[in-house]
Amino acid sequence: MSKTETDFSQRTIEYDDLLAKFKDLLKKNGYKYTIQREVILETLYNCDEHLTPESLHQRIKELYPELKTGIATVYRTLALLETSDMVTSLSFGAQGKKYELGAKEHHDHMICTSCGEITEFVDAAIEARQHDIAKELGFLMQDHSMQIYGICKSCQEKGK
């Protein structure tokens, strides 16, 4: 995780409010509330990294060794959270997806195709231009994400 990545970890919702929304979501979708599902949400909330389902599962096993949380529960819970826009994902093709909680300030991503490092950034000029383009084309933008793929500085230096 880069220093830049942690600069945009401001939460837009308090955990108790997020948990209440999550419990509501579970009920509406016919799922029972379990401590395992809450731990998945809480771990995402407290993490400033982008996690694969496997790395999230591993982190939960390390933080809560007494709690039996299966990888299938992690996958199902992430899928539910993603379809409800509570988490967002970045796709890495054959490497799968990495997830982050959607309750953070808006930001965009630069993704290193060599090492997989994800750097979050905000650029006011880019944001303004995206809104201008949508307006010029008569498009009502509701949300957006930008992902820039390339080689990070560290990997470039290693390749020299």
Backbone as a chain_set.jsonl record, in Angstrom:
{"seq": "MSKTETDFSQRTIEYDDLLAKFKDLLKKNGYKYTIQREVILETLYNCDEHLTPESLHQRIKELYPELKTGIATVYRTLALLETSDMVTSLSFGAQGKKYELGAKEHHDHMICTSCGEITEFVDAAIEARQHDIAKELGFLMQDHSMQIYGICKSCQEKGK", "coords": {"N": [[0.853, -1.178, 0.0], [0.592, 2.153, -0.875], [1.759, 5.413, 0.256], [0.173, 7.428, -0.802], [-2.202, 6.089, -1.204], [-3.395, 5.866, 1.331], [-4.133, 8.431, 1.867], [-6.699, 9.055, 1.05], [-8.643, 7.872, 2.611], [-10.809, 8.733, 4.045], [-13.789, 8.21, 5.707], [-17.172, 8.158, 4.661], [-19.314, 7.513, 6.122], [-20.425, 6.571, 9.338], [-19.471, 3.703, 11.275], [-21.543, 2.392, 12.764], [-23.859, 3.286, 11.449], [-23.395, 2.217, 8.929], [-23.411, -0.52, 9.56], [-26.078, -0.837, 10.351], [-27.352, -0.342, 7.912], [-26.318, -2.496, 6.491], [-27.414, -4.702, 7.915], [-30.08, -4.303, 7.299], [-29.964, -4.702, 4.537], [-29.222, -7.428, 4.448], [-31.527, -8.593, 5.56], [-33.507, -7.823, 3.677], [-32.69, -9.323, 1.516], [-33.035, -11.898, 2.267], [-31.112, -13.088, 3.863], [-29.541, -14.255, 6.857], [-28.432, -12.376, 9.669], [-25.141, -12.698, 10.714], [-22.346, -13.11, 12.907], [-20.04, -13.62, 11.478], [-20.556, -12.459, 8.963], [-20.776, -9.816, 9.753], [-18.149, -9.364, 10.638], [-16.776, -9.497, 8.227], [-17.704, -7.146, 6.978], [-16.816, -5.253, 8.889], [-14.04, -5.64, 8.816], [-13.446, -4.823, 6.206], [-14.227, -2.167, 6.494], [-12.341, -1.149, 8.277], [-10.02, -1.294, 6.855], [-7.537, 0.002, 4.717], [-6.668, -0.953, 2.361], [-6.968, -2.524, -0.887], [-8.642, -5.446, -1.242], [-8.427, -8.889, -2.174], [-10.881, -11.534, -2.314], [-9.664, -13.744, -1.128], [-7.474, -12.62, 0.287], [-8.871, -11.045, 2.083], [-10.244, -13.034, 3.488], [-8.051, -14.349, 4.644], [-7.051, -12.289, 6.274], [-9.169, -11.999, 8.08], [-9.064, -14.51, 9.33], [-6.639, -14.211, 10.657], [-7.133, -12.007, 12.346], [-9.369, -12.827, 13.808], [-9.07, -15.559, 15.037], [-10.579, -17.425, 16.437], [-13.013, -17.449, 15.245], [-14.969, -19.1, 12.939], [-14.926, -18.596, 9.69], [-15.936, -19.155, 6.549], [-14.537, -19.311, 3.212], [-16.451, -19.292, 1.223], [-18.53, -17.876, 2.417], [-17.348, -15.381, 2.548], [-17.112, -14.76, -0.221], [-19.881, -14.795, -0.986], [-20.9, -12.756, 0.653], [-19.41, -10.527, -0.19], [-20.326, -10.373, -2.841], [-23.026, -9.716, -2.434], [-22.706, -7.252, -1.101], [-21.458, -5.821, -3.124], [-23.38, -5.749, -5.214], [-25.196, -4.128, -4.007], [-23.926, -1.762, -3.935], [-22.353, -1.157, -1.724], [-19.777, -1.958, -1.51], [-16.999, -1.575, -3.727], [-15.381, -2.827, -6.666], [-12.291, -3.628, -8.263], [-11.277, -4.923, -11.281], [-9.008, -7.471, -12.15], [-8.623, -9.103, -14.343], [-7.586, -12.335, -15.076], [-6.512, -12.566, -12.574], [-8.51, -11.92, -10.851], [-10.789, -10.065, -8.703], [-10.362, -7.079, -6.726], [-11.436, -5.659, -3.71], [-12.977, -2.795, -2.151], [-14.336, -0.827, 0.468], [-17.246, 1.028, -0.215], [-17.733, 3.312, 1.183], [-16.07, 5.541, 1.229], [-14.471, 8.689, 0.567], [-14.871, 10.031, -2.744], [-12.628, 8.842, -5.208], [-10.024, 8.122, -7.591], [-8.174, 5.579, -9.413], [-4.834, 4.408, -9.927], [-3.282, 1.728, -11.383], [-0.801, -0.606, -11.107], [0.378, -2.682, -13.555], [2.385, -4.442, -13.328], [3.26, -5.022, -10.608], [0.882, -4.87, -9.239], [0.231, -2.874, -7.431], [-1.947, -0.425, -6.095], [-2.759, 2.873, -6.465], [-4.437, 5.48, -5.012], [-6.059, 8.49, -6.041], [-7.029, 11.958, -6.255], [-8.137, 14.377, -8.485], [-8.958, 17.544, -9.139], [-9.275, 18.905, -11.587], [-9.6, 16.823, -13.448], [-11.963, 15.703, -12.47], [-13.746, 17.875, -12.854], [-13.652, 18.098, -15.644], [-14.764, 15.637, -16.436], [-17.397, 15.97, -15.588], [-18.097, 18.167, -17.169], [-17.922, 17.06, -19.761], [-19.958, 15.122, -19.635], [-22.166, 16.824, -19.316], [-22.013, 18.348, -21.693], [-22.661, 16.374, -23.541], [-25.239, 15.866, -22.898], [-25.723, 14.075, -20.865], [-26.763, 12.608, -17.889], [-24.847, 12.229, -15.309], [-24.469, 9.836, -12.808], [-22.682, 8.455, -11.308], [-19.214, 7.583, -11.325], [-16.112, 6.033, -12.293], [-12.595, 5.979, -12.497], [-9.882, 4.317, -13.881], [-6.517, 3.956, -14.215], [-4.173, 2.207, -15.968], [-0.875, 0.963, -15.825], [2.698, 1.172, -15.399], [4.155, 1.366, -12.277], [6.254, 3.757, -10.527], [8.234, 2.507, -8.947], [8.442, -0.084, -10.107], [9.271, 0.657, -12.635], [11.778, 1.678, -12.068], [13.065, -0.635, -11.169], [13.217, -2.02, -13.529], [15.179, -0.772, -14.974]], "CA": [[0.0, 0.0, 0.0], [1.416, 3.355, -0.973], [1.37, 6.528, 1.111], [-0.916, 8.122, -1.469], [-3.429, 5.326, -1.047], [-4.029, 6.112, 2.617], [-4.552, 9.829, 1.962], [-8.095, 9.217, 0.677], [-9.405, 6.866, 3.339], [-11.851, 9.357, 4.855], [-15.059, 7.504, 5.626], [-18.325, 9.027, 4.475], [-20.383, 6.986, 6.963], [-19.97, 5.97, 10.587], [-19.625, 2.251, 11.244], [-22.857, 1.983, 13.269], [-24.825, 3.531, 10.38], [-23.104, 1.234, 7.895], [-23.874, -1.81, 10.06], [-27.544, -0.834, 10.285], [-27.673, -0.483, 6.489], [-25.953, -3.863, 6.14], [-28.421, -5.598, 8.496], [-31.265, -4.082, 6.473], [-29.682, -5.356, 3.259], [-29.302, -8.875, 4.667], [-32.937, -8.948, 5.771], [-34.229, -7.662, 2.406], [-32.244, -10.347, 0.579], [-33.313, -13.218, 2.826], [-29.947, -13.629, 4.565], [-29.512, -14.03, 8.297], [-27.28, -11.66, 10.21], [-24.23, -13.539, 11.492], [-21.132, -12.416, 13.323], [-19.079, -13.767, 10.386], [-20.853, -11.433, 7.955], [-20.412, -8.511, 10.315], [-16.692, -9.286, 10.66], [-16.372, -9.17, 6.858], [-17.966, -5.714, 6.814], [-15.943, -4.492, 9.793], [-12.67, -5.731, 8.321], [-13.38, -3.915, 5.055], [-14.355, -0.789, 6.989], [-11.112, -0.745, 8.955], [-8.868, -1.55, 5.993], [-7.289, 0.993, 3.674], [-6.141, -1.648, 1.195], [-7.893, -3.197, -1.782], [-8.448, -6.844, -0.879], [-9.073, -9.988, -2.885], [-11.63, -12.336, -1.347], [-8.734, -14.613, -0.413], [-6.714, -11.842, 1.269], [-9.834, -10.668, 3.122], [-10.445, -14.243, 4.279], [-6.833, -14.549, 5.431], [-6.999, -11.244, 7.301], [-10.177, -12.346, 9.091], [-8.521, -15.648, 10.092], [-5.573, -13.699, 11.531], [-7.708, -11.106, 13.353], [-10.387, -13.534, 14.594], [-8.763, -16.997, 14.877], [-11.61, -18.253, 17.067], [-14.228, -17.363, 14.439], [-14.921, -19.918, 11.727], [-15.527, -17.888, 8.562], [-15.555, -19.855, 5.327], [-14.275, -18.503, 2.029], [-17.722, -19.15, 0.499], [-19.253, -16.782, 3.08], [-16.69, -14.143, 2.105], [-17.538, -14.517, -1.602], [-21.317, -14.451, -1.037], [-21.107, -11.461, 1.297], [-18.859, -9.519, -1.095], [-21.236, -10.251, -3.981], [-24.192, -8.975, -1.959], [-22.276, -5.876, -0.848], [-21.164, -5.161, -4.398], [-24.62, -5.473, -5.948], [-25.911, -3.056, -3.302], [-23.035, -0.591, -3.993], [-21.681, -0.88, -0.453], [-18.361, -2.124, -1.839], [-16.68, -1.494, -5.141], [-14.301, -3.741, -7.008], [-11.428, -3.392, -9.414], [-11.039, -6.215, -11.899], [-7.647, -7.749, -12.575], [-8.664, -10.195, -15.307], [-7.411, -13.689, -14.542], [-6.144, -12.468, -11.151], [-9.722, -11.705, -10.073], [-11.183, -8.73, -8.267], [-9.987, -6.56, -5.415], [-12.583, -4.924, -3.195], [-12.839, -1.772, -1.124], [-15.613, -0.327, 0.952], [-17.707, 2.184, -0.971], [-18.036, 4.416, 2.098], [-14.92, 6.442, 1.279], [-14.581, 9.842, -0.334], [-14.62, 9.652, -4.132], [-11.242, 8.876, -5.659], [-9.747, 7.304, -8.761], [-7.112, 4.605, -9.172], [-3.762, 4.047, -10.854], [-3.021, 0.331, -11.073], [0.424, -1.105, -11.732], [0.15, -3.993, -14.175], [3.533, -5.291, -13.029], [3.243, -5.511, -9.219], [-0.48, -4.843, -8.71], [0.013, -1.775, -6.488], [-3.04, 0.476, -6.436], [-2.579, 4.197, -5.881], [-5.645, 6.292, -5.096], [-5.79, 9.905, -6.214], [-8.12, 12.865, -6.598], [-7.676, 15.496, -9.29], [-10.12, 18.414, -9.35], [-9.406, 19.225, -13.015], [-10.178, 15.64, -14.101], [-13.359, 15.616, -12.029], [-14.504, 18.931, -13.531], [-13.734, 17.761, -17.075], [-15.718, 14.544, -16.594], [-18.738, 16.56, -15.463], [-18.309, 18.999, -18.364], [-18.171, 16.166, -20.901], [-21.306, 14.57, -19.463], [-23.124, 17.912, -19.571], [-21.949, 18.663, -23.131], [-23.308, 15.294, -24.278], [-26.598, 15.701, -22.4], [-25.726, 12.851, -20.067], [-26.903, 12.837, -16.453], [-23.925, 11.319, -14.625], [-24.848, 9.489, -11.449], [-21.473, 7.985, -10.64], [-18.167, 7.242, -12.279], [-14.834, 5.615, -11.74], [-11.527, 6.027, -13.478], [-8.768, 3.448, -13.562], [-5.401, 4.126, -15.132], [-3.292, 1.052, -15.883], [0.475, 1.218, -16.304], [3.801, 0.679, -14.581], [4.46, 2.311, -11.194], [7.613, 4.278, -10.479], [9.11, 1.488, -8.367], [8.682, -1.131, -11.108], [10.055, 1.255, -13.707], [13.171, 1.764, -11.6], [13.592, -2.009, -11.128], [13.443, -2.471, -14.901], [16.287, -0.04, -15.603]], "C": [[0.889, 1.228, 0.0], [0.901, 4.424, -0.026], [0.165, 7.243, 0.516], [-2.237, 7.415, -1.229], [-4.133, 5.65, 0.261], [-4.53, 7.544, 2.756], [-6.042, 10.016, 1.707], [-9.002, 8.235, 1.397], [-10.467, 7.476, 4.257], [-13.167, 8.621, 4.647], [-16.191, 8.519, 5.482], [-19.504, 8.59, 5.334], [-19.757, 6.385, 8.22], [-20.282, 4.478, 10.566], [-21.01, 1.81, 11.706], [-23.942, 2.182, 12.211], [-24.65, 2.521, 9.253], [-23.62, -0.145, 8.299], [-25.398, -1.903, 9.996], [-28.01, -1.018, 8.832], [-27.41, -1.919, 6.018], [-26.99, -4.85, 6.667], [-29.728, -5.511, 7.717], [-31.137, -4.818, 5.141], [-29.797, -6.869, 3.386], [-30.756, -9.318, 4.769], [-33.718, -8.892, 4.459], [-33.879, -8.761, 1.41], [-32.38, -11.761, 1.128], [-32.126, -13.886, 3.499], [-30.086, -13.356, 6.056], [-28.288, -13.195, 8.651], [-26.443, -12.666, 10.997], [-23.012, -12.704, 11.862], [-20.073, -12.507, 12.222], [-19.3, -12.702, 9.314], [-20.5, -10.046, 8.479], [-18.894, -8.328, 10.32], [-16.149, -8.961, 9.262], [-16.546, -7.675, 6.619], [-16.998, -4.877, 7.641], [-14.489, -4.506, 9.306], [-12.481, -4.834, 7.107], [-13.396, -2.46, 5.504], [-13.031, -0.29, 7.57], [-9.857, -0.886, 8.098], [-8.745, -0.465, 4.923], [-6.695, 0.373, 2.421], [-7.283, -2.17, 0.341], [-7.625, -4.687, -1.618], [-9.121, -7.801, -1.856], [-9.916, -10.733, -1.861], [-10.703, -13.212, -0.498], [-7.935, -13.835, 0.644], [-7.616, -11.338, 2.393], [-10.068, -11.856, 4.05], [-9.244, -14.492, 5.191], [-6.729, -13.538, 6.567], [-7.983, -11.55, 8.431], [-9.679, -13.504, 9.958], [-7.435, -15.191, 11.061], [-6.142, -12.846, 12.663], [-8.656, -11.82, 14.308], [-10.164, -15.044, 14.48], [-9.831, -17.913, 15.469], [-12.891, -18.329, 16.237], [-14.071, -18.185, 13.159], [-15.682, -19.199, 10.618], [-15.027, -18.553, 7.283], [-15.355, -18.909, 4.167], [-15.555, -18.302, 1.221], [-18.559, -18.022, 1.094], [-18.661, -15.438, 2.663], [-17.148, -13.791, 0.693], [-19.002, -14.084, -1.685], [-21.573, -13.068, -0.456], [-20.567, -10.333, 0.421], [-19.781, -9.299, -2.298], [-22.468, -9.435, -3.597], [-23.839, -7.503, -1.738], [-22.009, -5.126, -2.148], [-22.436, -4.832, -5.168], [-25.433, -4.363, -5.283], [-25.092, -1.764, -3.255], [-22.416, -0.211, -2.655], [-20.181, -1.117, -0.56], [-18.204, -1.956, -3.34], [-15.518, -2.443, -5.405], [-13.528, -3.224, -8.203], [-11.107, -4.755, -9.983], [-9.612, -6.329, -12.391], [-7.606, -8.951, -13.503], [-8.559, -11.547, -14.633], [-7.051, -13.69, -13.063], [-7.358, -12.207, -10.265], [-9.954, -10.26, -9.701], [-10.541, -8.389, -6.937], [-11.098, -5.612, -4.997], [-12.152, -3.848, -2.212], [-14.231, -1.307, -0.743], [-15.988, 0.925, 0.175], [-17.97, 3.408, -0.112], [-16.831, 5.34, 2.291], [-15.187, 7.615, 0.353], [-14.255, 9.38, -1.749], [-13.139, 9.811, -4.469], [-11.121, 7.985, -6.887], [-8.517, 6.45, -8.48], [-6.089, 4.553, -10.301], [-3.311, 2.654, -10.433], [-1.788, -0.124, -11.837], [0.172, -2.518, -12.264], [1.313, -4.944, -13.925], [3.432, -5.886, -11.622], [1.852, -5.509, -8.592], [-0.759, -3.733, -7.72], [-1.097, -0.865, -7.009], [-2.801, 1.792, -5.703], [-3.866, 4.979, -6.097], [-5.251, 7.752, -5.264], [-7.085, 10.662, -6.497], [-7.515, 14.02, -7.374], [-8.894, 16.336, -9.661], [-10.341, 18.724, -10.829], [-10.032, 18.05, -13.777], [-11.652, 15.516, -13.736], [-14.222, 16.632, -12.765], [-14.695, 18.582, -15.007], [-14.733, 16.631, -17.312], [-17.154, 15.065, -16.516], [-19.07, 17.413, -16.677], [-18.655, 18.14, -19.579], [-19.578, 15.588, -20.818], [-22.36, 15.626, -19.797], [-23.178, 18.246, -21.059], [-22.695, 17.628, -23.966], [-24.734, 15.022, -23.802], [-26.778, 14.455, -21.557], [-25.814, 13.209, -18.595], [-26.046, 11.812, -15.72], [-24.397, 11.094, -13.198], [-23.651, 9.033, -10.636], [-20.443, 7.73, -11.725], [-16.95, 6.713, -11.544], [-13.812, 5.678, -12.863], [-10.394, 5.146, -12.981], [-7.713, 3.632, -14.645], [-4.449, 2.957, -14.909], [-1.931, 1.4, -16.473], [1.496, 0.618, -15.361], [4.167, 1.741, -13.548], [5.935, 2.702, -11.233], [8.613, 3.224, -9.985], [9.45, 0.4, -9.39], [9.488, -0.593, -12.29], [11.538, 1.308, -13.33], [13.825, 0.396, -11.531], [13.959, -2.5, -12.523], [14.613, -1.804, -15.595], [17.595, -0.745, -15.451]], "O": [[1.83, 1.325, 0.788], [-0.237, 4.364, 0.439], [-0.758, 7.622, 1.237], [-3.273, 8.06, -1.068], [-5.362, 5.704, 0.294], [-5.286, 7.839, 3.682], [-6.604, 11.036, 2.106], [-10.021, 7.813, 0.849], [-10.968, 6.798, 5.154], [-13.601, 8.436, 3.51], [-16.174, 9.587, 6.093], [-20.569, 9.207, 5.293], [-18.693, 5.769, 8.164], [-21.236, 4.042, 9.922], [-21.599, 0.924, 11.087], [-24.843, 1.353, 12.082], [-25.628, 2.028, 8.69], [-24.2, -0.859, 7.48], [-25.941, -2.943, 9.623], [-28.953, -1.764, 8.567], [-28.186, -2.48, 5.245], [-27.406, -5.748, 5.935], [-30.401, -6.519, 7.5], [-32.075, -5.47, 4.681], [-30.398, -7.522, 2.533], [-31.163, -10.297, 4.144], [-34.497, -9.797, 4.157], [-34.692, -9.093, 0.547], [-31.894, -12.714, 0.52], [-32.12, -15.103, 3.69], [-30.672, -12.354, 6.464], [-27.243, -13.3, 8.01], [-26.964, -13.395, 11.841], [-22.698, -11.714, 11.202], [-19.288, -11.575, 12.047], [-18.342, -12.111, 8.815], [-19.989, -9.205, 7.74], [-18.409, -7.234, 10.031], [-15.168, -8.228, 9.134], [-15.638, -7.013, 6.115], [-16.428, -3.905, 7.145], [-13.797, -3.491, 9.38], [-11.46, -4.156, 6.993], [-12.671, -1.624, 4.963], [-12.655, 0.865, 7.37], [-8.75, -0.624, 8.571], [-9.734, -0.07, 4.306], [-6.264, 1.089, 1.517], [-8.426, -2.249, 0.792], [-6.502, -5.142, -1.832], [-10.24, -7.558, -2.309], [-9.695, -10.584, -0.659], [-10.931, -13.395, 0.698], [-7.739, -14.32, 1.759], [-7.172, -11.218, 3.535], [-10.086, -11.694, 5.27], [-9.407, -14.808, 6.37], [-6.362, -13.89, 7.688], [-7.657, -11.375, 9.605], [-9.849, -13.486, 11.177], [-7.323, -15.725, 12.165], [-5.691, -12.944, 13.804], [-8.742, -11.463, 15.483], [-10.987, -15.74, 13.885], [-9.968, -19.059, 15.041], [-13.752, -19.171, 16.493], [-13.133, -17.972, 12.391], [-16.912, -19.188, 10.598], [-13.835, -18.513, 6.978], [-15.937, -17.825, 4.136], [-15.731, -17.255, 0.599], [-19.223, -17.29, 0.361], [-19.393, -14.471, 2.451], [-17.532, -12.651, 0.434], [-19.327, -13.117, -2.374], [-22.364, -12.297, -0.998], [-21.206, -9.287, 0.304], [-19.988, -8.162, -2.722], [-22.901, -8.563, -4.352], [-24.589, -6.614, -2.141], [-22.302, -3.936, -2.257], [-22.554, -3.739, -5.721], [-26.267, -3.731, -5.931], [-25.498, -0.789, -2.622], [-21.999, 0.932, -2.467], [-19.401, -0.549, 0.205], [-19.139, -2.163, -4.114], [-14.775, -2.813, -4.496], [-14.049, -2.483, -9.037], [-10.705, -5.655, -9.245], [-9.071, -5.393, -12.98], [-6.659, -9.737, -13.459], [-9.336, -11.872, -13.735], [-7.255, -14.688, -12.372], [-7.243, -12.267, -9.041], [-9.389, -9.347, -10.304], [-10.22, -9.263, -6.132], [-11.635, -4.861, -5.812], [-11.127, -3.959, -1.539], [-15.173, -1.385, -1.531], [-15.142, 1.786, -0.067], [-18.391, 4.442, -0.63], [-16.605, 5.856, 3.386], [-16.032, 7.535, -0.539], [-13.466, 8.455, -1.941], [-12.491, 10.778, -4.069], [-12.014, 7.19, -7.18], [-7.892, 6.582, -7.428], [-6.438, 4.643, -11.478], [-2.994, 2.425, -9.266], [-1.737, -0.036, -13.064], [-0.198, -3.423, -11.516], [1.237, -6.122, -14.272], [3.508, -7.104, -11.455], [1.66, -6.086, -7.522], [-1.874, -3.642, -7.206], [-1.175, -0.574, -8.202], [-2.659, 1.82, -4.48], [-4.331, 5.125, -7.228], [-4.249, 8.205, -4.71], [-8.089, 10.087, -6.918], [-6.496, 14.581, -6.968], [-9.76, 15.885, -10.411], [-11.485, 18.796, -11.276], [-10.885, 18.249, -14.641], [-12.491, 15.253, -14.598], [-15.305, 16.298, -13.245], [-15.786, 18.756, -15.551], [-15.476, 16.666, -18.293], [-18.017, 14.646, -17.287], [-20.2, 17.387, -17.163], [-19.574, 18.461, -20.333], [-20.306, 15.565, -21.811], [-23.335, 15.336, -20.489], [-24.261, 18.409, -21.623], [-23.294, 17.968, -24.986], [-25.367, 14.063, -24.245], [-27.852, 13.853, -21.537], [-25.03, 14.021, -18.104], [-26.46, 10.668, -15.529], [-24.688, 12.044, -12.47], [-23.615, 9.205, -9.418], [-20.776, 7.669, -12.908], [-16.783, 6.917, -10.342], [-14.134, 5.457, -14.031], [-9.995, 5.216, -11.818], [-7.988, 3.48, -15.835], [-3.975, 2.741, -13.794], [-1.851, 2.059, -17.509], [1.205, -0.321, -14.62], [4.455, 2.884, -13.903], [6.749, 2.053, -11.891], [9.7, 3.076, -10.543], [10.61, 0.009, -9.522], [10.296, -1.315, -12.874], [12.42, 1.029, -14.142], [15.018, 0.27, -11.805], [14.888, -3.291, -12.689], [15.004, -2.218, -16.686], [18.619, -0.255, -15.927]]}, "num_chains": 1, "name": "protein.A"}
